[in-house]
Amino acid sequence: MALANFTWDLVLKEFCHTSDHSQQQLIQCIRGSYAKADLALRIAPAPWIDAFSNMIDIGPIASPASPERDRLASVLALAPNERTVLVGFGGISLTSIPLEHMEQLRPYRFLFDGPVPRDIPVFIPQRHSHSPLRPYSPLSMSIMTKPGYGTIVEAVMLQQPIIYVRRYNFVDEQTLVDYLHHYGRGIELSIDDFTQGHWEQAIDKAMAMLLSPATPPPSTGAMQAASILAPYLNGTGA
């Protein structure tokens, strides 16, 4: 069984040269392995996937906590006019934060996934919370991130503003960006503006965006997957 919103043959295709025989062999080997699966469940939103011989589409999978921004404001003793931005890139290390520009970005406060200087009040290092990054998503007012499945789908459900920095080389990125713009609230921040600390305009625009009139698909994917897989796990599947 496979449960996925992208496949690795599609990921590698973006990086492999068509003239490199060994790279093409690797992709075909991956596709051959996928083709042996009895069934694949494609989680929405997802790009076109053609490596499986038998595939069923299911809804989005997301289970965000309810927004509790007042609790975060209380824990961090934020001023009434301060607004929080969660900055996390799904395991991608942030090694060159433009500190000299960030100090000027009041009234924003930034929660980072990783160490930041303790003596700069605009930063709230996430390590001080002794909690993983993800629980802070529903607590913050907006999120700055790369387009990743869990973050985008859950932010759309919560109608949280997203400021996203694209890589332009990952297979599900465009699908997620399209999903965000159709159902949620999102503004792109270029990689140059990110590294140079030109964040304020994008954050302001994201915060000011109106809610989308389109209703996102219900997050039925987990239950759909469970109901499809249960007969197999019980020994009664086809």
C-alpha positions as CSV (number, residue, x, y, z in Angstrom):
1,M,0.0,0.0,0.0
2,A,1.1,3.6,-0.7
3,L,-0.2,6.7,0.9
4,A,1.3,9.9,-0.6
5,N,0.9,13.3,-2.0
6,F,3.9,13.0,-4.3
7,T,6.4,10.3,-5.4
8,W,10.2,10.4,-5.5
9,D,10.5,9.6,-9.1
10,L,8.8,12.9,-9.8
11,V,11.0,14.7,-7.3
12,L,14.2,13.3,-8.8
13,K,13.0,14.0,-12.4
14,E,13.5,17.7,-11.6
15,F,17.2,17.1,-11.0
16,C,18.2,14.3,-13.3
17,H,19.6,14.9,-16.8
18,T,17.9,13.0,-19.6
19,S,21.3,12.1,-21.1
20,D,22.5,10.5,-17.8
21,H,21.8,6.8,-18.2
22,S,22.4,5.9,-14.5
23,Q,20.1,8.6,-13.3
24,Q,17.3,7.5,-15.6
25,Q,17.9,3.9,-14.5
26,L,17.4,5.0,-10.9
27,I,14.1,6.7,-11.7
28,Q,12.9,3.7,-13.6
29,C,13.9,1.5,-10.6
30,I,11.8,3.7,-8.3
31,R,8.9,3.6,-10.6
32,G,9.1,-0.2,-10.9
33,S,8.9,-0.5,-7.2
34,Y,5.9,1.7,-7.0
35,A,4.2,-0.3,-9.8
36,K,4.3,-3.4,-7.6
37,A,2.1,-1.8,-5.0
38,D,-1.4,-3.3,-4.8
39,L,-3.0,0.1,-4.1
40,A,-2.0,3.8,-3.8
41,L,-4.0,6.5,-2.0
42,R,-3.3,9.9,-3.4
43,I,-3.8,12.6,-0.8
44,A,-5.3,15.9,-2.0
45,P,-3.8,18.3,-3.0
46,A,-1.3,16.5,-5.1
47,P,0.4,16.7,-8.5
48,W,-0.4,14.1,-11.2
49,I,1.0,10.7,-10.2
50,D,1.3,7.9,-12.7
51,A,3.7,5.4,-11.2
52,F,1.0,3.2,-9.6
53,S,-1.2,0.7,-11.4
54,N,-4.1,1.2,-9.0
55,M,-4.7,4.5,-7.3
56,I,-7.6,6.1,-5.4
57,D,-7.9,9.8,-4.7
58,I,-8.7,10.8,-1.1
59,G,-9.3,14.1,0.6
60,P,-6.8,16.3,2.5
61,I,-5.2,15.0,5.7
62,A,-5.0,17.6,8.4
63,S,-5.8,17.9,12.1
64,P,-4.7,21.3,13.3
65,A,-5.3,22.4,16.9
66,S,-7.8,25.2,17.5
67,P,-6.3,28.8,17.3
68,E,-5.1,29.9,20.8
69,R,-3.3,33.1,20.0
70,D,-4.4,34.8,23.3
71,R,-2.6,32.0,25.2
72,L,0.6,32.6,23.3
73,A,0.3,36.4,23.9
74,S,-0.1,35.7,27.6
75,V,2.8,33.2,27.9
76,L,5.2,35.6,26.0
77,A,3.8,38.7,27.7
78,L,3.2,40.4,24.3
79,A,2.0,44.0,24.1
80,P,-1.5,44.5,22.7
81,N,-0.2,45.8,19.4
82,E,2.5,43.0,18.8
83,R,1.8,40.4,16.2
84,T,3.5,37.0,16.0
85,V,5.0,35.4,13.0
86,L,6.1,31.7,13.1
87,V,9.2,31.2,11.0
88,G,9.9,27.6,10.1
89,F,11.0,25.8,7.0
90,G,10.2,22.1,7.7
91,G,13.6,20.9,8.8
92,I,15.6,23.3,6.5
93,S,18.1,25.0,8.8
94,L,18.0,28.8,8.9
95,T,21.7,29.7,9.1
96,S,21.8,33.3,7.8
97,I,19.0,35.3,9.3
98,P,19.2,39.0,8.3
99,L,19.4,40.3,11.9
100,E,20.3,43.9,11.2
101,H,17.0,44.3,9.2
102,M,14.8,42.2,11.5
103,E,15.4,44.5,14.5
104,Q,13.4,47.2,12.8
105,L,10.3,45.1,12.2
106,R,8.1,46.3,15.0
107,P,5.4,45.5,16.0
108,Y,6.1,42.0,14.7
109,R,7.7,39.3,17.0
110,F,9.2,36.2,15.3
111,L,9.2,32.7,16.6
112,F,12.1,30.7,15.1
113,D,12.7,27.1,14.7
114,G,16.3,27.2,16.0
115,P,18.7,29.4,18.0
116,V,18.7,33.2,17.6
117,P,20.5,35.9,19.6
118,R,18.9,36.3,23.1
119,D,19.5,40.0,23.3
120,I,17.3,41.0,20.3
121,P,13.8,41.5,21.6
122,V,12.1,41.1,18.2
123,F,13.0,37.4,18.2
124,I,11.4,34.7,20.3
125,P,13.7,31.6,20.0
126,Q,11.4,28.5,19.8
127,R,13.9,26.5,21.9
128,H,12.9,28.5,24.9
129,S,9.4,27.0,24.8
130,H,10.7,23.4,25.2
131,S,8.2,22.3,22.6
132,P,8.4,21.3,18.9
133,L,7.7,23.8,16.2
134,R,4.3,22.5,15.0
135,P,2.2,23.2,18.1
136,Y,3.0,26.9,17.6
137,S,1.3,27.1,14.2
138,P,-2.3,27.7,15.6
139,L,-0.9,30.0,18.2
140,S,0.8,32.5,15.8
141,M,-1.0,35.1,13.7
142,S,0.9,34.2,10.5
143,I,3.5,31.8,9.3
144,M,6.6,32.3,7.1
145,T,7.6,29.0,5.5
146,K,8.3,27.0,2.4
147,P,5.3,25.4,0.7
148,G,5.0,22.1,2.5
149,Y,2.0,19.8,2.7
150,G,1.2,19.8,6.4
151,T,1.8,23.6,6.9
152,I,-0.2,24.7,3.9
153,V,-3.2,22.4,4.4
154,E,-3.5,23.2,8.1
155,A,-3.1,26.9,7.5
156,V,-5.8,26.9,4.9
157,M,-8.1,25.1,7.4
158,L,-7.4,27.8,10.0
159,Q,-7.4,30.6,7.5
160,Q,-4.0,31.7,8.7
161,P,-2.0,34.1,6.5
162,I,1.1,32.4,4.9
163,I,4.2,34.2,3.7
164,Y,6.0,31.5,1.6
165,V,9.5,31.3,0.0
166,R,9.5,29.0,-3.0
167,R,12.3,26.6,-4.1
168,Y,11.0,26.2,-7.6
169,N,12.5,22.7,-7.8
170,F,10.1,20.5,-5.8
171,V,7.4,18.6,-7.5
172,D,4.4,19.3,-5.2
173,E,5.2,23.0,-4.6
174,Q,3.1,24.4,-7.4
175,T,0.1,22.3,-6.4
176,L,0.3,23.5,-2.8
177,V,0.8,27.2,-3.9
178,D,-2.3,26.9,-6.1
179,Y,-4.3,25.3,-3.3
180,L,-3.2,28.1,-0.9
181,H,-4.2,30.9,-3.3
182,H,-7.6,29.3,-4.1
183,Y,-8.7,28.4,-0.6
184,G,-6.5,30.4,1.8
185,R,-4.4,33.5,2.3
186,G,-0.9,33.5,0.9
187,I,1.8,36.0,-0.3
188,E,5.1,34.9,-1.9
189,L,8.4,36.3,-0.6
190,S,11.3,36.0,-3.0
191,I,14.4,34.3,-1.8
192,D,16.3,37.5,-2.3
193,D,13.9,39.5,-0.2
194,F,14.0,36.8,2.5
195,T,17.8,36.7,2.8
196,Q,18.0,40.5,2.7
197,G,15.3,41.0,5.4
198,H,12.7,42.7,3.2
199,W,9.9,41.0,5.0
200,E,7.6,43.7,6.2
201,Q,5.7,44.4,3.0
202,A,4.9,40.8,2.4
203,I,3.8,40.2,6.0
204,D,1.6,43.3,6.0
205,K,-0.1,42.2,2.7
206,A,-0.6,38.7,4.1
207,M,-2.1,39.9,7.3
208,A,-4.5,42.3,5.4
209,M,-5.8,39.6,3.0
210,L,-9.5,38.8,3.1
211,L,-10.7,35.3,3.7
212,S,-11.1,33.3,0.5
213,P,-14.7,32.9,-0.6
214,A,-14.0,29.4,-1.7
215,T,-14.6,26.7,0.9
216,P,-11.6,24.2,1.2
217,P,-12.3,20.5,0.8
218,P,-13.1,18.8,4.1
219,S,-10.2,17.0,5.7
220,T,-11.6,13.5,5.1
221,G,-8.4,11.9,3.9
222,A,-7.5,10.1,7.2
223,M,-10.9,8.5,7.6
224,Q,-11.1,7.6,4.0
225,A,-7.7,5.9,4.1
226,A,-8.6,4.1,7.3
227,S,-11.8,2.7,5.8
228,I,-10.1,1.6,2.6
229,L,-7.2,-0.1,4.5
230,A,-9.2,-1.7,7.3
231,P,-10.3,-4.7,5.2
232,Y,-6.7,-5.4,4.3
233,L,-5.5,-5.1,7.9
234,N,-8.4,-7.4,8.9
235,G,-7.4,-10.0,6.3
236,T,-10.5,-9.5,4.2
237,G,-9.2,-7.2,1.5
238,A,-9.1,-8.0,-2.2
